[in-house]
Amino acid sequence: MGNSGHFGNLEDLTSDSVFIYKSQVHLDVLSLEELVETEQCYASFGLTGLASPLQGITESFGAAIHALNTTQLTDGVINRSKRMMLDTLGVGLLGTRTAVFNKALTYSQLFTCEERSSVWGKSEMNLPPHYTAFVNGIAVHSMDFDDTWHPATHPSGAVLPALLALAETLPSRPSGLDLLLAFNVGIEVQGRLMRFSREAYNIPERFHPPSVVGVMGSAAASAKLLGLSPAQCSHALAIAASSAGAPLANAATQTKPLHIGNAARRGLEAAQLAQIGLEGNPAILDMHHGFGVYYKDYSPSAMAASGAFKWILEEQDVAFKRIPAHLGMHWVVDAALAARAKLQNTIGSFDLSQIRRVTLRVPPSKYVNCPLPVTEHQARHSFQFNACSALLDDKVSVASFSEAHISRPALRELLSKVKVETPPDNQPSFDKMYCEVEIETEQGHSHAARCDTFYGHWRKPLSQRHLVEKFSVNASSVLCTEGVEGVVEVIGNIERVTECSVLALYLRMTSNPQEELHCVNIQ
């Protein structure tokens, strides 16, 4: 073992010198890395117990996951997480009609086991819980229609499918409140991990964030629902970390939704492996060559569950999407619609032949700069496509990403007139970016509009009425009326539902007239 620069030999280390605290309880990770390379690790220094001043970061997470309880859920967190659950189920149900979901479903049907869970939107189909989490997670992200948080990730899609798949198999019959707590634990862990890096606050460049923090959130949530011990919760995180990370190069392809599906599945597996005794590195979050490999500026801090615990979701809401595309597209669509309205107010109808140039002023981001998309997944990640679709059709919708719409000659012509600029003040952050669209006509007129905050962003949240409308439209493409209304009722009263697995009954209630309505058991 080498010298860390702080101590001479391992024998010189004392319980007072193991951790050197920096500001905001940041740990001197170099000293810890030297320590964990030995077999003694935490045990040799007796680092156990929630209140221990020597508690490591990973240990603090394990203790917090175990200790958090339903009395700590605030009204604000409950309301926000219920909105997230409803939206996730809606986009997931809509996603069961996509090609990528059906390919994953065909693959997953190769596997069998005694424990089975429900595939959303399929009245008579069950899979092993890990594969149920996998395919339902894929469905959630298959159209890039799911919620987005800050720092940037899709928090719900990796957590809710895992929890619902697990809940169906547990003899303890978890309540809605149990589900709500486990869900928020999974969301909280993701939020805290992303705050270990300033890099994570920007639109990503290397890893797709749900593949990094999503699997950790799934593991934490599943561990909570399983009732694991603090040590088992820590091991679940360590096991999950070995399944984390997916390259951003697979964005705008059919593989990107698998990042969410894999996160849901692997996190659930990690918790169940920890439950039967599998162990990982108990300092996985403390180390630069542990979870820190995913960030260039990793600076972890401890998580405490006692005292005045504050949920990140309480202070940082999520964004809900109005169109099935990358979040950045919402800015450019709203700016394009506003610029189009200005043009129409001046010269009348939008005439493609009279358009000389369309300039987009957007933040720099390679993976959402796709000049000529040919697939739906490329189109969902193209500033150019979404701006042009809005200009041509005066809207962007689910149908906008069909092959027929993408291949339209008029759209291809307008795309050829697009110029992209990246002003230096336009930061690649969902909290700071803006988009400006300028239309220049053949007559030399210019019509421009800028969007700083779109409707649905956390600064301008969707109303509850519009959120329920979005869910109902999405869900009704798969479920019958009773199923749609049942999910809305269950989620709306989730903290009073005695068995959360009742959701599975409604999520299977397709438009088949033979389906039987089941009553919700609400206290």
C-alpha positions as CSV (number, residue, x, y, z in Angstrom):
1,M,0.0,0.0,0.0
2,G,1.4,3.4,-1.0
3,N,1.7,6.6,1.0
4,S,-1.3,8.9,0.6
5,G,0.7,11.9,1.6
6,H,-1.3,12.3,4.8
7,F,0.1,9.3,6.7
8,G,3.2,7.3,6.8
9,N,2.1,3.7,7.3
10,L,-1.2,2.0,7.7
11,E,-0.3,1.4,11.3
12,D,-0.1,5.1,11.8
13,L,-3.7,5.6,11.0
14,T,-6.0,6.3,14.0
15,S,-9.7,6.6,14.3
16,D,-9.2,10.3,14.5
17,S,-7.2,10.6,11.3
18,V,-9.0,8.3,8.9
19,F,-11.3,11.0,7.5
20,I,-10.3,14.6,7.0
21,Y,-13.5,16.6,6.5
22,K,-13.6,19.4,4.0
23,S,-16.3,22.0,3.6
24,Q,-19.9,20.7,3.6
25,V,-18.8,17.3,5.0
26,H,-16.9,16.4,1.8
27,L,-14.4,13.7,2.5
28,D,-10.7,13.5,1.6
29,V,-11.3,10.7,-0.9
30,L,-7.5,10.1,-1.4
31,S,-7.1,9.0,2.2
32,L,-10.2,6.8,2.0
33,E,-9.0,5.2,-1.3
34,E,-5.8,4.2,0.4
35,L,-7.8,2.8,3.2
36,V,-10.3,0.7,1.2
37,E,-7.5,-1.0,-0.8
38,T,-6.9,-3.0,2.4
39,E,-9.0,-5.9,3.5
40,Q,-9.7,-4.1,6.8
41,C,-11.7,-1.4,5.0
42,Y,-14.4,0.0,7.3
43,A,-14.5,-2.9,9.7
44,S,-11.0,-2.4,11.0
45,F,-12.0,1.0,12.3
46,G,-15.5,0.0,13.6
47,L,-17.2,2.3,11.1
48,T,-20.8,1.3,11.9
49,G,-23.9,3.1,13.1
50,L,-25.9,6.0,11.8
51,A,-24.5,8.6,14.2
52,S,-20.8,7.6,13.9
53,P,-18.6,10.6,13.2
54,L,-16.4,8.3,11.1
55,Q,-19.2,7.1,8.9
56,G,-18.2,6.8,5.2
57,I,-20.3,8.2,2.4
58,T,-21.5,4.8,1.1
59,E,-22.3,3.7,4.6
60,S,-24.3,6.9,5.2
61,F,-26.4,6.2,2.1
62,G,-27.1,2.7,3.2
63,A,-28.1,3.9,6.6
64,A,-30.3,6.6,5.2
65,I,-32.0,4.3,2.7
66,H,-32.8,1.9,5.6
67,A,-33.9,4.6,8.1
68,L,-36.0,7.0,6.1
69,N,-39.7,6.5,6.9
70,T,-43.1,7.7,5.8
71,T,-43.4,10.3,8.4
72,Q,-40.7,12.2,6.7
73,L,-42.6,12.5,3.4
74,T,-43.9,16.1,3.1
75,D,-47.1,17.2,1.3
76,G,-45.0,18.8,-1.3
77,V,-42.9,15.7,-2.0
78,I,-46.0,13.5,-2.0
79,N,-47.8,15.7,-4.5
80,R,-44.8,16.0,-6.8
81,S,-44.0,12.3,-6.8
82,K,-47.7,11.4,-7.5
83,R,-47.5,13.6,-10.6
84,M,-44.3,11.9,-11.6
85,M,-45.8,8.4,-11.1
86,L,-48.9,9.3,-13.2
87,D,-46.9,10.8,-16.0
88,T,-44.5,7.8,-16.1
89,L,-47.3,5.3,-16.3
90,G,-49.0,7.3,-19.1
91,V,-45.9,7.6,-21.3
92,G,-45.1,4.0,-20.5
93,L,-48.4,2.8,-21.7
94,L,-48.1,4.8,-24.9
95,G,-44.6,3.3,-25.3
96,T,-46.0,-0.2,-25.3
97,R,-47.0,0.5,-28.9
98,T,-43.4,1.2,-30.1
99,A,-41.1,-1.0,-32.1
100,V,-38.3,-1.0,-29.6
101,F,-40.7,-2.1,-26.8
102,N,-42.0,-5.0,-28.8
103,K,-38.4,-6.1,-29.7
104,A,-37.5,-6.1,-26.1
105,L,-40.7,-7.9,-25.2
106,T,-40.0,-10.7,-27.7
107,Y,-36.6,-11.2,-26.2
108,S,-37.8,-11.1,-22.6
109,Q,-40.5,-13.8,-23.3
110,L,-37.6,-16.3,-23.7
111,F,-37.2,-16.3,-19.9
112,T,-39.4,-18.0,-17.3
113,C,-39.4,-18.3,-13.5
114,E,-42.0,-19.0,-10.8
115,E,-42.3,-15.3,-9.8
116,R,-44.2,-13.3,-12.4
117,S,-45.1,-9.6,-12.8
118,S,-47.4,-7.7,-15.1
119,V,-46.4,-6.1,-18.4
120,W,-48.1,-2.8,-18.7
121,G,-50.8,-2.6,-21.4
122,K,-50.9,-6.4,-21.9
123,S,-54.0,-8.1,-20.4
124,E,-52.6,-11.6,-20.2
125,M,-48.8,-11.3,-20.2
126,N,-46.5,-11.8,-17.3
127,L,-42.7,-12.0,-17.1
128,P,-40.1,-12.7,-14.4
129,P,-40.0,-9.4,-12.4
130,H,-36.5,-8.4,-13.7
131,Y,-37.7,-8.6,-17.3
132,T,-41.0,-6.9,-16.4
133,A,-39.0,-4.0,-15.0
134,F,-36.8,-4.1,-18.1
135,V,-39.6,-4.0,-20.7
136,N,-41.7,-1.5,-18.8
137,G,-38.7,0.7,-18.3
138,I,-38.0,0.6,-22.0
139,A,-41.6,1.6,-22.7
140,V,-41.3,4.6,-20.5
141,H,-38.4,6.0,-22.4
142,S,-39.2,4.6,-25.9
143,M,-40.5,7.9,-27.1
144,D,-38.4,10.2,-24.9
145,F,-41.7,11.4,-23.3
146,D,-40.8,10.9,-19.7
147,D,-40.0,13.4,-17.0
148,T,-36.6,15.2,-16.8
149,W,-34.9,16.6,-13.7
150,H,-32.1,19.0,-12.8
151,P,-29.2,18.1,-12.8
152,A,-30.1,16.3,-16.0
153,T,-31.6,12.9,-15.9
154,H,-34.9,11.0,-16.3
155,P,-35.6,10.1,-12.7
156,S,-38.8,8.1,-12.6
157,G,-38.4,5.6,-15.4
158,A,-35.7,3.6,-13.7
159,V,-37.5,3.4,-10.4
160,L,-41.3,3.0,-10.8
161,P,-41.1,-0.1,-13.2
162,A,-38.7,-1.8,-10.8
163,L,-40.9,-1.1,-7.8
164,L,-44.2,-2.2,-9.4
165,A,-42.6,-5.4,-10.7
166,L,-41.2,-6.2,-7.3
167,A,-44.4,-5.3,-5.3
168,E,-46.4,-7.9,-7.2
169,T,-44.1,-10.7,-6.0
170,L,-43.8,-9.7,-2.3
171,P,-45.8,-11.7,0.2
172,S,-45.9,-8.6,2.5
173,R,-48.2,-6.8,0.1
174,P,-46.7,-3.3,0.2
175,S,-49.1,-0.5,0.6
176,G,-49.4,2.6,-1.5
177,L,-47.5,4.5,1.2
178,D,-44.7,1.9,1.1
179,L,-44.5,2.4,-2.7
180,L,-44.5,6.2,-2.3
181,L,-41.6,6.1,0.2
182,A,-39.5,3.6,-1.8
183,F,-40.1,5.7,-4.9
184,N,-38.9,8.9,-3.2
185,V,-35.9,7.1,-1.8
186,G,-34.9,6.1,-5.3
187,I,-35.5,9.6,-6.6
188,E,-33.6,11.1,-3.7
189,V,-30.5,8.9,-4.2
190,Q,-30.3,9.9,-7.9
191,G,-30.6,13.6,-7.0
192,R,-27.8,13.4,-4.4
193,L,-25.5,11.4,-6.6
194,M,-25.8,14.0,-9.4
195,R,-24.9,16.8,-7.0
196,F,-21.5,15.2,-6.5
197,S,-20.5,16.8,-9.8
198,R,-20.8,20.2,-11.4
199,E,-20.4,18.5,-14.8
200,A,-23.8,16.7,-14.2
201,Y,-25.6,20.1,-14.2
202,N,-25.1,20.5,-17.9
203,I,-26.5,18.6,-20.9
204,P,-24.4,15.4,-20.8
205,E,-21.5,14.7,-23.2
206,R,-20.2,11.2,-22.3
207,F,-22.7,9.1,-20.4
208,H,-26.5,9.0,-20.6
209,P,-27.4,10.0,-17.0
210,P,-30.2,7.5,-16.3
211,S,-27.7,4.7,-17.0
212,V,-25.4,6.1,-14.3
213,V,-27.7,7.3,-11.5
214,G,-30.9,5.5,-12.6
215,V,-29.6,2.0,-11.7
216,M,-28.5,3.4,-8.3
217,G,-32.0,4.8,-7.7
218,S,-33.6,1.6,-8.7
219,A,-31.3,-0.3,-6.4
220,A,-32.0,2.0,-3.5
221,A,-35.8,2.0,-4.1
222,S,-35.9,-1.8,-4.4
223,A,-33.7,-2.2,-1.3
224,K,-36.2,0.0,0.6
225,L,-39.2,-1.9,-0.5
226,L,-37.4,-5.2,0.4
227,G,-36.6,-3.8,3.9
228,L,-32.9,-4.5,3.6
229,S,-30.5,-3.7,6.5
230,P,-28.2,-0.6,6.3
231,A,-25.2,-2.9,5.2
232,Q,-27.3,-4.6,2.6
233,C,-28.5,-1.3,1.2
234,S,-24.8,-0.2,0.8
235,H,-24.0,-3.5,-0.9
236,A,-27.0,-3.0,-3.2
237,L,-25.5,0.3,-4.3
238,A,-22.1,-1.3,-4.8
239,I,-23.5,-4.1,-6.9
240,A,-25.6,-1.7,-9.0
241,A,-22.6,0.5,-9.7
242,S,-21.0,-2.4,-11.6
243,S,-24.0,-2.2,-14.0
244,A,-23.9,1.6,-14.4
245,G,-22.9,3.7,-17.4
246,A,-24.0,3.8,-21.1
247,P,-22.3,5.9,-23.8
248,L,-24.2,8.9,-25.1
249,A,-23.3,7.7,-28.7
250,N,-26.4,5.5,-28.5
251,A,-28.7,8.5,-28.1
252,A,-31.0,8.9,-31.0
253,T,-31.1,5.2,-31.6
254,Q,-33.4,2.3,-30.5
255,T,-30.8,1.4,-27.9
256,K,-31.3,4.6,-25.8
257,P,-34.6,3.4,-24.2
258,L,-32.7,0.3,-23.1
259,H,-30.7,2.5,-20.8
260,I,-33.8,3.1,-18.7
261,G,-34.9,-0.6,-19.0
262,N,-31.5,-1.8,-17.9
263,A,-31.3,0.6,-15.0
264,A,-34.7,-0.6,-13.7
265,R,-33.8,-4.3,-14.1
266,R,-30.2,-4.1,-12.9
267,G,-31.1,-2.0,-9.8
268,L,-33.8,-4.5,-8.8
269,E,-31.3,-7.4,-9.3
270,A,-28.7,-5.6,-7.2
271,A,-31.1,-5.3,-4.3
272,Q,-32.2,-8.9,-4.5
273,L,-28.6,-10.1,-4.7
274,A,-27.7,-8.0,-1.7
275,Q,-30.7,-9.6,0.1
276,I,-29.2,-13.1,-0.3
277,G,-25.8,-12.0,0.9
278,L,-23.8,-10.8,-2.2
279,E,-21.4,-8.1,-1.2
280,G,-19.7,-5.3,-3.1
281,N,-17.2,-2.6,-2.2
282,P,-18.6,-0.9,0.9
283,A,-17.0,2.4,-0.1
284,I,-18.2,2.5,-3.7
285,L,-19.5,6.0,-3.5
286,D,-16.5,7.4,-1.6
287,M,-13.9,6.6,-4.3
288,H,-12.8,8.3,-7.5
289,H,-12.2,4.8,-9.0
290,G,-15.6,3.7,-7.6
291,F,-18.7,5.7,-8.6
292,G,-16.4,8.6,-9.3
293,V,-15.3,7.2,-12.6
294,Y,-18.4,8.6,-14.2
295,Y,-17.6,12.3,-13.4
296,K,-14.4,14.3,-14.0
297,D,-15.0,16.5,-11.0
298,Y,-16.4,14.0,-8.4
299,S,-16.8,15.4,-4.9
300,P,-19.1,13.2,-2.8
301,S,-20.8,14.0,0.5
302,A,-22.6,12.1,3.1
303,M,-26.4,11.5,3.3
304,A,-28.1,11.8,6.7
305,A,-31.6,10.5,7.4
306,S,-32.0,11.9,10.9
307,G,-32.7,15.4,12.1
308,A,-34.2,17.9,9.7
309,F,-34.1,15.8,6.6
310,K,-34.9,17.7,3.4
311,W,-35.9,16.0,0.2
312,I,-34.3,17.3,-3.0
313,L,-37.6,17.0,-4.8
314,E,-39.1,19.5,-2.3
315,E,-36.8,22.2,-3.7
316,Q,-36.2,21.0,-7.2
317,D,-39.3,20.0,-9.2
318,V,-39.1,18.0,-12.5
319,A,-40.1,19.0,-16.0
320,F,-43.0,17.3,-17.7
321,K,-42.9,17.1,-21.5
322,R,-45.6,18.2,-23.9
323,I,-44.0,16.5,-26.9
324,P,-42.3,13.1,-27.2
325,A,-38.8,14.4,-27.7
326,H,-35.6,15.4,-25.9
327,L,-36.3,18.1,-23.4
328,G,-34.2,20.7,-25.3
329,M,-36.7,20.4,-28.2
330,H,-39.4,22.1,-26.1
331,W,-37.5,25.4,-26.2
332,V,-37.0,25.4,-29.9
333,V,-40.6,24.3,-30.6
334,D,-42.1,27.1,-28.5
335,A,-39.8,29.7,-30.1
336,A,-40.6,28.4,-33.6
337,L,-44.4,28.6,-32.9
338,A,-44.0,32.1,-31.6
339,A,-41.9,33.2,-34.7
340,R,-44.4,31.6,-37.0
341,A,-47.3,33.5,-35.3
342,K,-45.4,36.8,-35.9
343,L,-44.8,36.0,-39.5
344,Q,-48.5,35.1,-40.0
345,N,-49.6,38.3,-38.3
346,T,-47.5,40.3,-40.8
347,I,-47.8,38.6,-44.1
348,G,-50.5,36.0,-43.7
349,S,-50.2,32.2,-44.1
350,F,-46.9,30.4,-43.8
351,D,-45.6,29.8,-47.3
352,L,-42.6,27.5,-47.6
353,S,-41.6,29.0,-51.0
354,Q,-41.2,32.4,-49.4
355,I,-38.8,31.3,-46.7
356,R,-35.2,32.1,-47.4
357,R,-33.5,31.0,-44.2
358,V,-34.4,29.7,-40.7
359,T,-31.8,30.5,-38.0
360,L,-31.7,28.5,-34.7
361,R,-29.8,30.0,-31.8
362,V,-29.3,27.1,-29.4
363,P,-26.9,25.8,-26.8
364,P,-24.0,23.7,-28.0
365,S,-24.8,19.9,-27.8
366,K,-23.6,17.4,-30.3
367,Y,-26.2,14.7,-29.7
368,V,-29.2,17.0,-30.3
369,N,-27.7,18.6,-33.4
370,C,-29.1,16.4,-36.2
371,P,-29.5,18.3,-39.5
372,L,-31.3,15.6,-41.6
373,P,-32.9,12.9,-39.4
374,V,-34.1,9.8,-41.1
375,T,-35.5,7.8,-38.1
376,E,-37.9,8.8,-35.3
377,H,-35.2,8.5,-32.7
378,Q,-32.9,10.9,-34.6
379,A,-35.9,13.3,-35.1
380,R,-36.5,13.3,-31.3
381,H,-33.0,14.6,-30.9
382,S,-32.9,17.2,-33.6
383,F,-33.3,20.9,-33.0
384,Q,-33.6,21.3,-36.7
385,F,-36.4,18.8,-37.2
386,N,-38.5,20.0,-34.3
387,A,-38.3,23.6,-35.3
388,C,-39.2,22.8,-38.9
389,S,-42.1,20.6,-37.9
390,A,-43.5,23.4,-35.7
391,L,-43.1,25.9,-38.5
392,L,-44.8,23.7,-41.1
393,D,-47.6,22.2,-39.0
394,D,-48.1,24.9,-36.3
395,K,-47.7,22.1,-33.8
396,V,-45.5,19.1,-32.8
397,S,-47.3,15.9,-31.6
398,V,-46.8,12.1,-31.4
399,A,-47.7,11.9,-35.1
400,S,-44.9,14.3,-36.0
401,F,-42.3,11.5,-35.5
402,S,-43.9,9.0,-37.9
403,E,-42.0,7.9,-40.9
404,A,-44.5,9.6,-43.2
405,H,-44.0,13.0,-41.5
406,I,-40.2,12.7,-41.3
407,S,-39.8,11.9,-45.0
408,R,-42.1,14.7,-46.3
409,P,-40.5,16.6,-49.2
410,A,-41.7,19.9,-47.7
411,L,-39.9,19.1,-44.4
412,R,-36.7,18.1,-46.2
413,E,-36.8,21.4,-48.1
414,L,-37.3,23.5,-45.0
415,L,-34.5,21.6,-43.2
416,S,-32.1,22.5,-46.1
417,K,-32.7,26.2,-45.2
418,V,-31.8,25.9,-41.5
419,K,-28.7,27.4,-40.0
420,V,-27.6,26.7,-36.4
421,E,-25.8,29.2,-34.3
422,T,-24.5,28.6,-30.7
423,P,-24.1,32.0,-29.0
424,P,-21.5,31.9,-26.2
425,D,-24.0,33.0,-23.6
426,N,-26.3,30.1,-24.3
427,Q,-25.3,27.5,-21.8
428,P,-26.0,23.7,-22.3
429,S,-28.0,23.5,-19.1
430,F,-31.7,22.8,-18.8
431,D,-31.8,25.4,-16.0
432,K,-30.1,28.2,-18.1
433,M,-30.5,27.6,-21.8
434,Y,-32.7,29.4,-24.3
435,C,-33.6,29.0,-27.9
436,E,-34.3,31.6,-30.5
437,V,-35.8,31.1,-33.9
438,E,-35.5,33.7,-36.7
439,I,-37.4,33.3,-40.0
440,E,-36.1,35.3,-43.0
441,T,-38.3,35.7,-46.0
442,E,-37.4,36.2,-49.7
443,Q,-38.7,39.7,-49.3
444,G,-36.0,40.5,-46.7
445,H,-38.3,40.5,-43.7
446,S,-37.3,38.9,-40.4
447,H,-39.5,37.4,-37.7
448,A,-37.8,36.2,-34.5
449,A,-38.9,34.8,-31.2
450,R,-37.1,33.5,-28.1
451,C,-38.1,30.9,-25.5
452,D,-36.4,31.1,-22.1
453,T,-38.8,28.8,-20.2
454,F,-41.3,26.5,-21.9
455,Y,-44.6,25.4,-20.3
456,G,-43.9,22.2,-18.5
457,H,-40.5,23.3,-17.2
458,W,-40.0,23.3,-13.4
459,R,-40.1,27.1,-13.5
460,K,-43.5,27.0,-15.3
461,P,-45.0,23.6,-14.3
462,L,-47.9,21.9,-16.1
463,S,-51.2,22.4,-14.3
464,Q,-52.7,19.3,-12.7
465,R,-55.5,19.4,-15.3
466,H,-53.0,19.3,-18.2
467,L,-50.9,16.6,-16.6
468,V,-54.0,14.4,-16.2
469,E,-55.0,15.2,-19.7
470,K,-51.6,14.1,-21.0
471,F,-51.9,10.8,-19.0
472,S,-55.4,10.2,-20.2
473,V,-54.6,10.7,-23.9
474,N,-51.5,8.5,-23.7
475,A,-53.1,5.8,-21.6
476,S,-56.3,5.6,-23.6
477,S,-54.3,4.5,-26.6
478,V,-53.9,1.2,-24.8
479,L,-56.3,1.0,-21.9
480,C,-60.1,1.0,-21.7
481,T,-61.9,3.9,-20.0
482,E,-62.1,2.0,-16.7
483,G,-58.4,1.3,-16.8
484,V,-57.5,4.9,-17.4
485,E,-59.8,6.2,-14.7
486,G,-58.6,3.5,-12.3
487,V,-55.0,4.4,-12.6
488,V,-55.8,8.1,-12.1
489,E,-57.8,7.2,-9.0
490,V,-55.2,4.9,-7.5
491,I,-52.3,7.3,-8.0
492,G,-54.4,10.2,-6.8
493,N,-55.0,8.4,-3.5
494,I,-51.8,6.3,-3.4
495,E,-50.9,7.2,0.2
496,R,-54.2,5.6,1.3
497,V,-54.2,2.5,-0.9
498,T,-53.7,-0.6,1.2
499,E,-52.1,-2.8,-1.6
500,C,-50.1,-1.0,-4.3
501,S,-50.3,-4.0,-6.5
502,V,-53.8,-3.0,-7.4
503,L,-52.2,-0.7,-10.0
504,A,-51.2,-3.8,-12.0
505,L,-54.9,-4.7,-12.4
506,Y,-55.7,-1.4,-14.0
507,L,-52.5,-1.3,-16.1
508,R,-53.5,-4.6,-17.7
509,M,-57.1,-3.4,-18.4
510,T,-56.8,-3.0,-22.2
511,S,-59.6,-2.0,-24.5
512,N,-60.8,-5.7,-24.6
513,P,-64.6,-5.6,-23.6
514,Q,-64.1,-8.8,-21.7
515,E,-61.9,-7.1,-19.1
516,E,-63.5,-7.1,-15.7
517,L,-63.3,-3.9,-13.5
518,H,-61.7,-4.4,-10.2
519,C,-62.4,-2.1,-7.3
520,V,-59.6,-0.2,-5.5
521,N,-59.1,-0.9,-1.8
522,I,-58.7,2.6,-0.3
523,Q,-58.6,3.2,3.5
